[in-house]
Amino acid sequence: MLENYIIAYENLPFKVSGFIMYDAVDDYYTIVLNRRLSFWSNKKTFEHEIGHILNGDFFKIKNVEMLEMAMH
Ligand SMILES: [Zn+2]
C-alpha cells in the first residue's frame, strides 16, 4: 500500500491532466491534479499516476516530463 503521497489540486491548463512531483529527500510524492477537470477525469489521472509510482518509473527516469513523454 502506497502511503507516501499527497494529492494537490491546482488550476492547470485544460490540456494538462496532472503530474507528479517527487521529493527524493523525504521519499514523498505530490500528485497534482487539475481542479478545472471533472472528478472522473481526476480519478483517472490519479490512478494513472499511482501506476507510475508503483511501477517505480521515477527511479528509471528522474524528469517527470520526460517520463510522461516516454509512457504515452
Ligand atoms: Zn503518465
N, CA, C, O and the ligand as a Tripos MOL2 file, in Angstrom:
@<TRIPOS>MOLECULE
protein
  289   287    73     0     0
PROTEIN
NO_CHARGES

@<TRIPOS>ATOM
      1 N           0.8460   -1.1980    0.0000 N.3       1 MET1
      2 CA          0.0000    0.0000    0.0000 C.3       1 MET1
      3 C           0.8810    1.2470    0.0000 C.2       1 MET1
      4 O           1.7680    1.4100    0.8380 O.2       1 MET1
      5 N           0.6130    2.1010   -0.9470 N.am      2 LEU2
      6 CA          1.3990    3.3270   -1.0740 C.3       2 LEU2
      7 C           0.8630    4.3820   -0.1110 C.2       2 LEU2
      8 O          -0.3230    4.7110   -0.1410 O.2       2 LEU2
      9 N           1.7190    4.8980    0.7210 N.am      3 GLU3
     10 CA          1.2470    5.8750    1.7140 C.3       3 GLU3
     11 C           1.9900    7.2060    1.6670 C.2       3 GLU3
     12 O           1.5470    8.1920    2.2550 O.2       3 GLU3
     13 N           3.1240    7.2290    0.9630 N.am      4 ASN4
     14 CA          3.9340    8.4400    0.9890 C.3       4 ASN4
     15 C           3.5870    9.3900   -0.1580 C.2       4 ASN4
     16 O           4.4400    9.7430   -0.9720 O.2       4 ASN4
     17 N           2.3250    9.7930   -0.2030 N.am      5 TYR5
     18 CA          1.9310   10.7670   -1.2190 C.3       5 TYR5
     19 C           0.8290   11.6700   -0.6780 C.2       5 TYR5
     20 O           0.1440   11.3490    0.2930 O.2       5 TYR5
     21 N           0.6860   12.8140   -1.3470 N.am      6 ILE6
     22 CA         -0.4010   13.7180   -1.0260 C.3       6 ILE6
     23 C          -0.9980   14.1780   -2.3600 C.2       6 ILE6
     24 O          -0.2960   14.2420   -3.3690 O.2       6 ILE6
     25 N          -2.2760   14.4920   -2.3600 N.am      7 ILE7
     26 CA         -2.9330   14.9910   -3.5670 C.3       7 ILE7
     27 C          -3.1290   16.4940   -3.4350 C.2       7 ILE7
     28 O          -3.6020   16.9830   -2.4090 O.2       7 ILE7
     29 N          -2.7570   17.2250   -4.4890 N.am      8 ALA8
     30 CA         -2.9630   18.6670   -4.5070 C.3       8 ALA8
     31 C          -3.7550   19.0340   -5.7600 C.2       8 ALA8
     32 O          -3.5060   18.4900   -6.8360 O.2       8 ALA8
     33 N          -4.6960   19.9440   -5.6210 N.am      9 TYR9
     34 CA         -5.4710   20.4140   -6.7710 C.3       9 TYR9
     35 C          -5.0150   21.8150   -7.1510 C.2       9 TYR9
     36 O          -4.9470   22.7180   -6.3170 O.2       9 TYR9
     37 N          -4.7010   21.9690   -8.4470 N.am     10 GLU10
     38 CA         -4.2780   23.2750   -8.9440 C.3      10 GLU10
     39 C          -5.0850   23.6170  -10.1970 C.2      10 GLU10
     40 O          -5.6260   22.7300  -10.8570 O.2      10 GLU10
     41 N          -5.1600   24.9060  -10.5160 N.am     11 ASN11
     42 CA         -5.7820   25.3410  -11.7630 C.3      11 ASN11
     43 C          -4.7530   25.2430  -12.8840 C.2      11 ASN11
     44 O          -4.0110   26.1870  -13.1520 O.2      11 ASN11
     45 N          -4.7260   24.1000  -13.5240 N.am     12 LEU12
     46 CA         -3.7590   23.8530  -14.5990 C.3      12 LEU12
     47 C          -4.4250   24.1450  -15.9390 C.2      12 LEU12
     48 O          -5.6520   24.2070  -16.0240 O.2      12 LEU12
     49 N          -3.6170   24.3260  -16.9890 N.am     13 PRO13
     50 CA         -4.2080   24.4490  -18.3360 C.3      13 PRO13
     51 C          -5.0660   23.2170  -18.6390 C.2      13 PRO13
     52 O          -4.7860   22.1290  -18.1350 O.2      13 PRO13
     53 N          -6.0940   23.3790  -19.4470 N.am     14 PHE14
     54 CA         -7.0410   22.2870  -19.7020 C.3      14 PHE14
     55 C          -6.3700   21.0540  -20.2950 C.2      14 PHE14
     56 O          -6.7940   19.9290  -20.0320 O.2      14 PHE14
     57 N          -5.3250   21.2610  -21.0950 N.am     15 LYS15
     58 CA         -4.6920   20.1140  -21.7390 C.3      15 LYS15
     59 C          -3.7880   19.3280  -20.7930 C.2      15 LYS15
     60 O          -3.3250   18.2390  -21.1330 O.2      15 LYS15
     61 N          -3.5370   19.8780  -19.6110 N.am     16 VAL16
     62 CA         -2.7060   19.1730  -18.6400 C.3      16 VAL16
     63 C          -3.6130   18.4510  -17.6410 C.2      16 VAL16
     64 O          -4.3450   19.0860  -16.8820 O.2      16 VAL16
     65 N          -3.5570   17.1310  -17.6500 N.am     17 SER17
     66 CA         -4.4360   16.3840  -16.7450 C.3      17 SER17
     67 C          -3.8650   16.3150  -15.3360 C.2      17 SER17
     68 O          -4.6070   16.2050  -14.3610 O.2      17 SER17
     69 N          -2.5490   16.3810  -15.2360 N.am     18 GLY18
     70 CA         -1.9140   16.3470  -13.9300 C.3      18 GLY18
     71 C          -0.4700   15.9150  -14.0500 C.2      18 GLY18
     72 O           0.0070   15.5800  -15.1350 O.2      18 GLY18
     73 N           0.2150   15.9250  -12.9280 N.am     19 PHE19
     74 CA          1.6150   15.4900  -12.9360 C.3      19 PHE19
     75 C           2.0170   15.1480  -11.5160 C.2      19 PHE19
     76 O           1.2570   15.3370  -10.5660 O.2      19 PHE19
     77 N           3.2330   14.6380  -11.3980 N.am     20 ILE20
     78 CA          3.7420   14.2510  -10.0820 C.3      20 ILE20
     79 C           5.0280   14.9890   -9.7900 C.2      20 ILE20
     80 O           5.8770   15.1660  -10.6630 O.2      20 ILE20
     81 N           5.1550   15.4110   -8.5610 N.am     21 MET21
     82 CA          6.4320   15.9270   -8.0920 C.3      21 MET21
     83 C           6.9540   14.9260   -7.0600 C.2      21 MET21
     84 O           6.2040   14.4330   -6.2180 O.2      21 MET21
     85 N           8.2360   14.6420   -7.1440 N.am     22 TYR22
     86 CA          8.8280   13.6860   -6.2170 C.3      22 TYR22
     87 C           9.9370   14.3440   -5.4130 C.2      22 TYR22
     88 O          10.8610   14.9390   -5.9690 O.2      22 TYR22
     89 N           9.8290   14.2290   -4.1120 N.am     23 ASP23
     90 CA         10.8580   14.7520   -3.2260 C.3      23 ASP23
     91 C          11.7400   13.5890   -2.7820 C.2      23 ASP23
     92 O          11.3680   12.8060   -1.9080 O.2      23 ASP23
     93 N          12.9110   13.4930   -3.3980 N.am     24 ALA24
     94 CA         13.8060   12.3610   -3.1290 C.3      24 ALA24
     95 C          14.3410   12.3840   -1.7030 C.2      24 ALA24
     96 O          14.6410   11.3330   -1.1370 O.2      24 ALA24
     97 N          14.4610   13.5580   -1.1230 N.am     25 VAL25
     98 CA         14.9960   13.6640    0.2350 C.3      25 VAL25
     99 C          14.0540   12.9890    1.2370 C.2      25 VAL25
    100 O          14.4890   12.2350    2.1070 O.2      25 VAL25
    101 N          12.7660   13.2720    1.0970 N.am     26 ASP26
    102 CA         11.7840   12.7000    2.0210 C.3      26 ASP26
    103 C          11.1010   11.4600    1.4560 C.2      26 ASP26
    104 O          10.2730   10.8490    2.1310 O.2      26 ASP26
    105 N          11.4450   11.0780    0.2090 N.am     27 ASP27
    106 CA         10.7800    9.9730   -0.4690 C.3      27 ASP27
    107 C           9.2610   10.1870   -0.4280 C.2      27 ASP27
    108 O           8.5020    9.3550    0.0680 O.2      27 ASP27
    109 N           8.8580   11.3330   -0.9690 N.am     28 TYR28
    110 CA          7.4600   11.7220   -0.8640 C.3      28 TYR28
    111 C           6.9570   12.2510   -2.1990 C.2      28 TYR28
    112 O           7.6310   13.0440   -2.8560 O.2      28 TYR28
    113 N           5.7710   11.8100   -2.5940 N.am     29 TYR29
    114 CA          5.1910   12.2200   -3.8730 C.3      29 TYR29
    115 C           4.0570   13.2180   -3.6640 C.2      29 TYR29
    116 O           3.2500   13.0740   -2.7460 O.2      29 TYR29
    117 N           4.0070   14.2150   -4.5140 N.am     30 THR30
    118 CA          2.8520   15.0950   -4.5840 C.3      30 THR30
    119 C           2.1910   14.8580   -5.9350 C.2      30 THR30
    120 O           2.7860   15.1320   -6.9780 O.2      30 THR30
    121 N           0.9720   14.3550   -5.9190 N.am     31 ILE31
    122 CA          0.2200   14.1280   -7.1550 C.3      31 ILE31
    123 C          -0.6400   15.3640   -7.3800 C.2      31 ILE31
    124 O          -1.5640   15.6310   -6.6120 O.2      31 ILE31
    125 N          -0.3390   16.1100   -8.4220 N.am     32 VAL32
    126 CA         -1.0570   17.3460   -8.7190 C.3      32 VAL32
    127 C          -2.1210   17.0590   -9.7730 C.2      32 VAL32
    128 O          -1.8170   16.6100  -10.8780 O.2      32 VAL32
    129 N          -3.3660   17.3250   -9.4120 N.am     33 LEU33
    130 CA         -4.4890   17.1310  -10.3340 C.3      33 LEU33
    131 C          -5.0280   18.4890  -10.7470 C.2      33 LEU33
    132 O          -4.7330   19.5070  -10.1210 O.2      33 LEU33
    133 N          -5.8270   18.4910  -11.8150 N.am     34 ASN34
    134 CA         -6.3320   19.7450  -12.3720 C.3      34 ASN34
    135 C          -7.7350   20.0420  -11.8470 C.2      34 ASN34
    136 O          -8.6920   19.3290  -12.1490 O.2      34 ASN34
    137 N          -7.8340   21.0890  -11.0680 N.am     35 ARG35
    138 CA         -9.0990   21.4780  -10.4590 C.3      35 ARG35
    139 C         -10.1710   21.8070  -11.5090 C.2      35 ARG35
    140 O         -11.3680   21.7280  -11.2330 O.2      35 ARG35
    141 N          -9.7230   22.1740  -12.7110 N.am     36 ARG36
    142 CA        -10.6690   22.5510  -13.7590 C.3      36 ARG36
    143 C         -11.3550   21.3490  -14.3990 C.2      36 ARG36
    144 O         -12.3700   21.5010  -15.0790 O.2      36 ARG36
    145 N         -10.8060   20.1600  -14.1860 N.am     37 LEU37
    146 CA        -11.3690   18.9630  -14.8220 C.3      37 LEU37
    147 C         -12.3320   18.2580  -13.8720 C.2      37 LEU37
    148 O         -12.3770   18.5470  -12.6760 O.2      37 LEU37
    149 N         -13.0950   17.3330  -14.4280 N.am     38 SER38
    150 CA        -14.1370   16.6650  -13.6530 C.3      38 SER38
    151 C         -13.5440   15.7040  -12.6310 C.2      38 SER38
    152 O         -12.3750   15.3280  -12.7100 O.2      38 SER38
    153 N         -14.3620   15.3230  -11.6880 N.am     39 PHE39
    154 CA        -13.9740   14.3260  -10.6920 C.3      39 PHE39
    155 C         -13.4660   13.0590  -11.3650 C.2      39 PHE39
    156 O         -12.4570   12.4860  -10.9530 O.2      39 PHE39
    157 N         -14.1840   12.6230  -12.4180 N.am     40 TRP40
    158 CA        -13.8270   11.3560  -13.0660 C.3      40 TRP40
    159 C         -12.5290   11.4860  -13.8350 C.2      40 TRP40
    160 O         -11.7400   10.5410  -13.8700 O.2      40 TRP40
    161 N         -12.2850   12.6350  -14.4540 N.am     41 SER41
    162 CA        -11.0120   12.8540  -15.1320 C.3      41 SER41
    163 C          -9.8710   12.7860  -14.1300 C.2      41 SER41
    164 O          -8.8320   12.1800  -14.3910 O.2      41 SER41
    165 N         -10.0770   13.4090  -12.9950 N.am     42 ASN42
    166 CA         -9.0320   13.4290  -11.9820 C.3      42 ASN42
    167 C          -8.8130   12.0470  -11.3710 C.2      42 ASN42
    168 O          -7.6910   11.6790  -11.0230 O.2      42 ASN42
    169 N          -9.8920   11.2970  -11.2470 N.am     43 LYS43
    170 CA         -9.7750    9.9300  -10.7100 C.3      43 LYS43
    171 C          -8.9200    9.0850  -11.6550 C.2      43 LYS43
    172 O          -8.0630    8.3150  -11.2220 O.2      43 LYS43
    173 N          -9.1760    9.2490  -12.9620 N.am     44 LYS44
    174 CA         -8.4220    8.5130  -13.9700 C.3      44 LYS44
    175 C          -6.9440    8.9290  -13.9390 C.2      44 LYS44
    176 O          -6.0480    8.0870  -13.9950 O.2      44 LYS44
    177 N          -6.7140   10.2300  -13.8510 N.am     45 THR45
    178 CA         -5.3400   10.7310  -13.7990 C.3      45 THR45
    179 C          -4.6320   10.2200  -12.5530 C.2      45 THR45
    180 O          -3.4830    9.7820  -12.6040 O.2      45 THR45
    181 N          -5.3390   10.2870  -11.4390 N.am     46 PHE46
    182 CA         -4.7740    9.8160  -10.1690 C.3      46 PHE46
    183 C          -4.3270    8.3560  -10.2870 C.2      46 PHE46
    184 O          -3.2110    8.0060   -9.9020 O.2      46 PHE46
    185 N          -5.2080    7.5150  -10.8210 N.am     47 GLU47
    186 CA         -4.8810    6.0920  -10.9440 C.3      47 GLU47
    187 C          -3.7100    5.8820  -11.9020 C.2      47 GLU47
    188 O          -2.8670    5.0110  -11.6880 O.2      47 GLU47
    189 N          -3.6710    6.6840  -12.9490 N.am     48 HIS48
    190 CA         -2.5770    6.6150  -13.9060 C.3      48 HIS48
    191 C          -1.2420    6.9650  -13.2290 C.2      48 HIS48
    192 O          -0.2420    6.2690  -13.4010 O.2      48 HIS48
    193 N          -1.2530    8.0470  -12.4670 N.am     49 GLU49
    194 CA         -0.0080    8.4910  -11.8290 C.3      49 GLU49
    195 C           0.4300    7.5300  -10.7300 C.2      49 GLU49
    196 O           1.6220    7.2770  -10.5570 O.2      49 GLU49
    197 N          -0.5300    7.0010   -9.9930 N.am     50 ILE50
    198 CA         -0.2140    5.9950   -8.9710 C.3      50 ILE50
    199 C           0.4610    4.7930   -9.6420 C.2      50 ILE50
    200 O           1.3840    4.1940   -9.0880 O.2      50 ILE50
    201 N          -0.0140    4.4550  -10.8370 N.am     51 GLY51
    202 CA          0.5890    3.3610  -11.5900 C.3      51 GLY51
    203 C           2.0620    3.5990  -11.8650 C.2      51 GLY51
    204 O           2.8820    2.6870  -11.7540 O.2      51 GLY51
    205 N           2.3930    4.8410  -12.2290 N.am     52 HIS52
    206 CA          3.8000    5.1890  -12.4470 C.3      52 HIS52
    207 C           4.6090    4.9770  -11.1720 C.2      52 HIS52
    208 O           5.7060    4.4180  -11.2070 O.2      52 HIS52
    209 N           4.0620    5.4240  -10.0570 N.am     53 ILE53
    210 CA          4.7840    5.3010   -8.7870 C.3      53 ILE53
    211 C           4.9980    3.8290   -8.4420 C.2      53 ILE53
    212 O           6.1020    3.4210   -8.0830 O.2      53 ILE53
    213 N           3.9300    3.0370   -8.5540 N.am     54 LEU54
    214 CA          4.0240    1.6240   -8.1960 C.3      54 LEU54
    215 C           4.9590    0.8680   -9.1390 C.2      54 LEU54
    216 O           5.5880   -0.1100   -8.7320 O.2      54 LEU54
    217 N           5.0570    1.3110  -10.3920 N.am     55 ASN55
    218 CA          5.9710    0.6930  -11.3520 C.3      55 ASN55
    219 C           7.4210    1.0920  -11.1100 C.2      55 ASN55
    220 O           8.3370    0.5320  -11.7120 O.2      55 ASN55
    221 N           7.6190    2.0640  -10.2250 N.am     56 GLY56
    222 CA          8.9730    2.5470   -9.9750 C.3      56 GLY56
    223 C           9.5140    3.3770  -11.1140 C.2      56 GLY56
    224 O          10.7300    3.5070  -11.2580 O.2      56 GLY56
    225 N           8.6370    3.9440  -11.9310 N.am     57 ASP57
    226 CA          9.0710    4.7080  -13.0940 C.3      57 ASP57
    227 C           9.9500    5.8910  -12.7210 C.2      57 ASP57
    228 O          10.7940    6.3220  -13.5080 O.2      57 ASP57
    229 N           9.7470    6.4110  -11.5220 N.am     58 PHE58
    230 CA         10.5230    7.5810  -11.1170 C.3      58 PHE58
    231 C          11.9570    7.2380  -10.7920 C.2      58 PHE58
    232 O          12.8050    8.1200  -10.6560 O.2      58 PHE58
    233 N          12.2230    5.9500  -10.6680 N.am     59 PHE59
    234 CA         13.6050    5.5630  -10.4270 C.3      59 PHE59
    235 C          14.3020    5.2070  -11.7380 C.2      59 PHE59
    236 O          15.5170    5.0160  -11.7820 O.2      59 PHE59
    237 N          13.5000    5.1230  -12.8090 N.am     60 LYS60
    238 CA         14.0750    4.8730  -14.1310 C.3      60 LYS60
    239 C          14.4070    6.2020  -14.8070 C.2      60 LYS60
    240 O          15.4810    6.3680  -15.3850 O.2      60 LYS60
    241 N          13.4820    7.1280  -14.7250 N.am     61 ILE61
    242 CA         13.6570    8.4370  -15.3490 C.3      61 ILE61
    243 C          13.3200    9.4840  -14.2930 C.2      61 ILE61
    244 O          12.2170    9.4900  -13.7470 O.2      61 ILE61
    245 N          14.2450   10.3440  -14.0160 N.am     62 LYS62
    246 CA         14.0410   11.3040  -12.9330 C.3      62 LYS62
    247 C          13.1300   12.4560  -13.3320 C.2      62 LYS62
    248 O          12.3490   12.9510  -12.5200 O.2      62 LYS62
    249 N          13.2340   12.8770  -14.5850 N.am     63 ASN63
    250 CA         12.4620   14.0380  -15.0170 C.3      63 ASN63
    251 C          11.0240   13.6280  -15.3290 C.2      63 ASN63
    252 O          10.7900   12.7870  -16.1970 O.2      63 ASN63
    253 N          10.0770   14.2140  -14.6350 N.am     64 VAL64
    254 CA          8.6850   13.8030  -14.7620 C.3      64 VAL64
    255 C           8.1580   14.0530  -16.1690 C.2      64 VAL64
    256 O           7.4360   13.2230  -16.7200 O.2      64 VAL64
    257 N           8.5130   15.1860  -16.7470 N.am     65 GLU65
    258 CA          8.0500   15.4840  -18.0930 C.3      65 GLU65
    259 C           8.5760   14.4530  -19.0850 C.2      65 GLU65
    260 O           7.8570   14.0150  -19.9820 O.2      65 GLU65
    261 N           9.8280   14.0760  -18.9140 N.am     66 MET66
    262 CA         10.3920   13.0500  -19.7810 C.3      66 MET66
    263 C           9.6950   11.7190  -19.5650 C.2      66 MET66
    264 O           9.4650   10.9690  -20.5130 O.2      66 MET66
    265 N           9.3650   11.4330  -18.3380 N.am     67 LEU67
    266 CA          8.6530   10.2010  -18.0170 C.3      67 LEU67
    267 C           7.3170   10.1570  -18.7590 C.2      67 LEU67
    268 O           6.9780    9.1530  -19.3860 O.2      67 LEU67
    269 N           6.5670   11.2490  -18.6820 N.am     68 GLU68
    270 CA          5.2640   11.2760  -19.3200 C.3      68 GLU68
    271 C           5.4020   11.1160  -20.8310 C.2      68 GLU68
    272 O           4.5790   10.4480  -21.4570 O.2      68 GLU68
    273 N           6.4170   11.7100  -21.4160 N.am     69 MET69
    274 CA          6.6030   11.5730  -22.8570 C.3      69 MET69
    275 C           6.9570   10.1370  -23.2110 C.2      69 MET69
    276 O           6.5440    9.6200  -24.2490 O.2      69 MET69
    277 N           7.7300    9.4950  -22.3310 N.am     70 ALA70
    278 CA          8.1630    8.1330  -22.6060 C.3      70 ALA70
    279 C           7.0110    7.1440  -22.4900 C.2      70 ALA70
    280 O           6.9920    6.1290  -23.1860 O.2      70 ALA70
    281 N           6.0700    7.4280  -21.6300 N.am     71 MET71
    282 CA          4.9870    6.4930  -21.3440 C.3      71 MET71
    283 C           3.8140    6.6010  -22.3110 C.2      71 MET71
    284 O           3.0330    5.6580  -22.4450 O.2      71 MET71
    285 N           3.6840    7.7430  -22.9870 N.am     72 HIS72
    286 CA          2.4660    7.9420  -23.7790 C.3      72 HIS72
    287 C           2.7550    8.1290  -25.2440 C.2      72 HIS72
    288 O           1.8310    8.3080  -26.0380 O.2      72 HIS72
    289 ZN          1.8830    9.0020  -17.3670 Zn       73 ZN73
@<TRIPOS>BOND
     1     1     2 1
     2     2     3 1
     3     3     4 2
     4     3     5 am
     5     5     6 1
     6     6     7 1
     7     7     8 2
     8     7     9 am
     9     9    10 1
    10    10    11 1
    11    11    12 2
    12    11    13 am
    13    13    14 1
    14    14    15 1
    15    15    16 2
    16    15    17 am
    17    17    18 1
    18    18    19 1
    19    19    20 2
    20    19    21 am
    21    21    22 1
    22    22    23 1
    23    23    24 2
    24    23    25 am
    25    25    26 1
    26    26    27 1
    27    27    28 2
    28    27    29 am
    29    29    30 1
    30    30    31 1
    31    31    32 2
    32    31    33 am
    33    33    34 1
    34    34    35 1
    35    35    36 2
    36    35    37 am
    37    37    38 1
    38    38    39 1
    39    39    40 2
    40    39    41 am
    41    41    42 1
    42    42    43 1
    43    43    44 2
    44    43    45 am
    45    45    46 1
    46    46    47 1
    47    47    48 2
    48    47    49 am
    49    49    50 1
    50    50    51 1
    51    51    52 2
    52    51    53 am
    53    53    54 1
    54    54    55 1
    55    55    56 2
    56    55    57 am
    57    57    58 1
    58    58    59 1
    59    59    60 2
    60    59    61 am
    61    61    62 1
    62    62    63 1
    63    63    64 2
    64    63    65 am
    65    65    66 1
    66    66    67 1
    67    67    68 2
    68    67    69 am
    69    69    70 1
    70    70    71 1
    71    71    72 2
    72    71    73 am
    73    73    74 1
    74    74    75 1
    75    75    76 2
    76    75    77 am
    77    77    78 1
    78    78    79 1
    79    79    80 2
    80    79    81 am
    81    81    82 1
    82    82    83 1
    83    83    84 2
    84    83    85 am
    85    85    86 1
    86    86    87 1
    87    87    88 2
    88    87    89 am
    89    89    90 1
    90    90    91 1
    91    91    92 2
    92    91    93 am
    93    93    94 1
    94    94    95 1
    95    95    96 2
    96    95    97 am
    97    97    98 1
    98    98    99 1
    99    99   100 2
   100    99   101 am
   101   101   102 1
   102   102   103 1
   103   103   104 2
   104   103   105 am
   105   105   106 1
   106   106   107 1
   107   107   108 2
   108   107   109 am
   109   109   110 1
   110   110   111 1
   111   111   112 2
   112   111   113 am
   113   113   114 1
   114   114   115 1
   115   115   116 2
   116   115   117 am
   117   117   118 1
   118   118   119 1
   119   119   120 2
   120   119   121 am
   121   121   122 1
   122   122   123 1
   123   123   124 2
   124   123   125 am
   125   125   126 1
   126   126   127 1
   127   127   128 2
   128   127   129 am
   129   129   130 1
   130   130   131 1
   131   131   132 2
   132   131   133 am
   133   133   134 1
   134   134   135 1
   135   135   136 2
   136   135   137 am
   137   137   138 1
   138   138   139 1
   139   139   140 2
   140   139   141 am
   141   141   142 1
   142   142   143 1
   143   143   144 2
   144   143   145 am
   145   145   146 1
   146   146   147 1
   147   147   148 2
   148   147   149 am
   149   149   150 1
   150   150   151 1
   151   151   152 2
   152   151   153 am
   153   153   154 1
   154   154   155 1
   155   155   156 2
   156   155   157 am
   157   157   158 1
   158   158   159 1
   159   159   160 2
   160   159   161 am
   161   161   162 1
   162   162   163 1
   163   163   164 2
   164   163   165 am
   165   165   166 1
   166   166   167 1
   167   167   168 2
   168   167   169 am
   169   169   170 1
   170   170   171 1
   171   171   172 2
   172   171   173 am
   173   173   174 1
   174   174   175 1
   175   175   176 2
   176   175   177 am
   177   177   178 1
   178   178   179 1
   179   179   180 2
   180   179   181 am
   181   181   182 1
   182   182   183 1
   183   183   184 2
   184   183   185 am
   185   185   186 1
   186   186   187 1
   187   187   188 2
   188   187   189 am
   189   189   190 1
   190   190   191 1
   191   191   192 2
   192   191   193 am
   193   193   194 1
   194   194   195 1
   195   195   196 2
   196   195   197 am
   197   197   198 1
   198   198   199 1
   199   199   200 2
   200   199   201 am
   201   201   202 1
   202   202   203 1
   203   203   204 2
   204   203   205 am
   205   205   206 1
   206   206   207 1
   207   207   208 2
   208   207   209 am
   209   209   210 1
   210   210   211 1
   211   211   212 2
   212   211   213 am
   213   213   214 1
   214   214   215 1
   215   215   216 2
   216   215   217 am
   217   217   218 1
   218   218   219 1
   219   219   220 2
   220   219   221 am
   221   221   222 1
   222   222   223 1
   223   223   224 2
   224   223   225 am
   225   225   226 1
   226   226   227 1
   227   227   228 2
   228   227   229 am
   229   229   230 1
   230   230   231 1
   231   231   232 2
   232   231   233 am
   233   233   234 1
   234   234   235 1
   235   235   236 2
   236   235   237 am
   237   237   238 1
   238   238   239 1
   239   239   240 2
   240   239   241 am
   241   241   242 1
   242   242   243 1
   243   243   244 2
   244   243   245 am
   245   245   246 1
   246   246   247 1
   247   247   248 2
   248   247   249 am
   249   249   250 1
   250   250   251 1
   251   251   252 2
   252   251   253 am
   253   253   254 1
   254   254   255 1
   255   255   256 2
   256   255   257 am
   257   257   258 1
   258   258   259 1
   259   259   260 2
   260   259   261 am
   261   261   262 1
   262   262   263 1
   263   263   264 2
   264   263   265 am
   265   265   266 1
   266   266   267 1
   267   267   268 2
   268   267   269 am
   269   269   270 1
   270   270   271 1
   271   271   272 2
   272   271   273 am
   273   273   274 1
   274   274   275 1
   275   275   276 2
   276   275   277 am
   277   277   278 1
   278   278   279 1
   279   279   280 2
   280   279   281 am
   281   281   282 1
   282   282   283 1
   283   283   284 2
   284   283   285 am
   285   285   286 1
   286   286   287 1
   287   287   288 2
@<TRIPOS>SUBSTRUCTURE
     1 MET1         2 RESIDUE 1 A MET
     2 LEU2         6 RESIDUE 1 A LEU
     3 GLU3        10 RESIDUE 1 A GLU
     4 ASN4        14 RESIDUE 1 A ASN
     5 TYR5        18 RESIDUE 1 A TYR
     6 ILE6        22 RESIDUE 1 A ILE
     7 ILE7        26 RESIDUE 1 A ILE
     8 ALA8        30 RESIDUE 1 A ALA
     9 TYR9        34 RESIDUE 1 A TYR
    10 GLU10       38 RESIDUE 1 A GLU
    11 ASN11       42 RESIDUE 1 A ASN
    12 LEU12       46 RESIDUE 1 A LEU
    13 PRO13       50 RESIDUE 1 A PRO
    14 PHE14       54 RESIDUE 1 A PHE
    15 LYS15       58 RESIDUE 1 A LYS
    16 VAL16       62 RESIDUE 1 A VAL
    17 SER17       66 RESIDUE 1 A SER
    18 GLY18       70 RESIDUE 1 A GLY
    19 PHE19       74 RESIDUE 1 A PHE
    20 ILE20       78 RESIDUE 1 A ILE
    21 MET21       82 RESIDUE 1 A MET
    22 TYR22       86 RESIDUE 1 A TYR
    23 ASP23       90 RESIDUE 1 A ASP
    24 ALA24       94 RESIDUE 1 A ALA
    25 VAL25       98 RESIDUE 1 A VAL
    26 ASP26      102 RESIDUE 1 A ASP
    27 ASP27      106 RESIDUE 1 A ASP
    28 TYR28      110 RESIDUE 1 A TYR
    29 TYR29      114 RESIDUE 1 A TYR
    30 THR30      118 RESIDUE 1 A THR
    31 ILE31      122 RESIDUE 1 A ILE
    32 VAL32      126 RESIDUE 1 A VAL
    33 LEU33      130 RESIDUE 1 A LEU
    34 ASN34      134 RESIDUE 1 A ASN
    35 ARG35      138 RESIDUE 1 A ARG
    36 ARG36      142 RESIDUE 1 A ARG
    37 LEU37      146 RESIDUE 1 A LEU
    38 SER38      150 RESIDUE 1 A SER
    39 PHE39      154 RESIDUE 1 A PHE
    40 TRP40      158 RESIDUE 1 A TRP
    41 SER41      162 RESIDUE 1 A SER
    42 ASN42      166 RESIDUE 1 A ASN
    43 LYS43      170 RESIDUE 1 A LYS
    44 LYS44      174 RESIDUE 1 A LYS
    45 THR45      178 RESIDUE 1 A THR
    46 PHE46      182 RESIDUE 1 A PHE
    47 GLU47      186 RESIDUE 1 A GLU
    48 HIS48      190 RESIDUE 1 A HIS
    49 GLU49      194 RESIDUE 1 A GLU
    50 ILE50      198 RESIDUE 1 A ILE
    51 GLY51      202 RESIDUE 1 A GLY
    52 HIS52      206 RESIDUE 1 A HIS
    53 ILE53      210 RESIDUE 1 A ILE
    54 LEU54      214 RESIDUE 1 A LEU
    55 ASN55      218 RESIDUE 1 A ASN
    56 GLY56      222 RESIDUE 1 A GLY
    57 ASP57      226 RESIDUE 1 A ASP
    58 PHE58      230 RESIDUE 1 A PHE
    59 PHE59      234 RESIDUE 1 A PHE
    60 LYS60      238 RESIDUE 1 A LYS
    61 ILE61      242 RESIDUE 1 A ILE
    62 LYS62      246 RESIDUE 1 A LYS
    63 ASN63      250 RESIDUE 1 A ASN
    64 VAL64      254 RESIDUE 1 A VAL
    65 GLU65      258 RESIDUE 1 A GLU
    66 MET66      262 RESIDUE 1 A MET
    67 LEU67      266 RESIDUE 1 A LEU
    68 GLU68      270 RESIDUE 1 A GLU
    69 MET69      274 RESIDUE 1 A MET
    70 ALA70      278 RESIDUE 1 A ALA
    71 MET71      282 RESIDUE 1 A MET
    72 HIS72      286 RESIDUE 1 A HIS
    73 ZN73       289 GROUP 0 **** ****
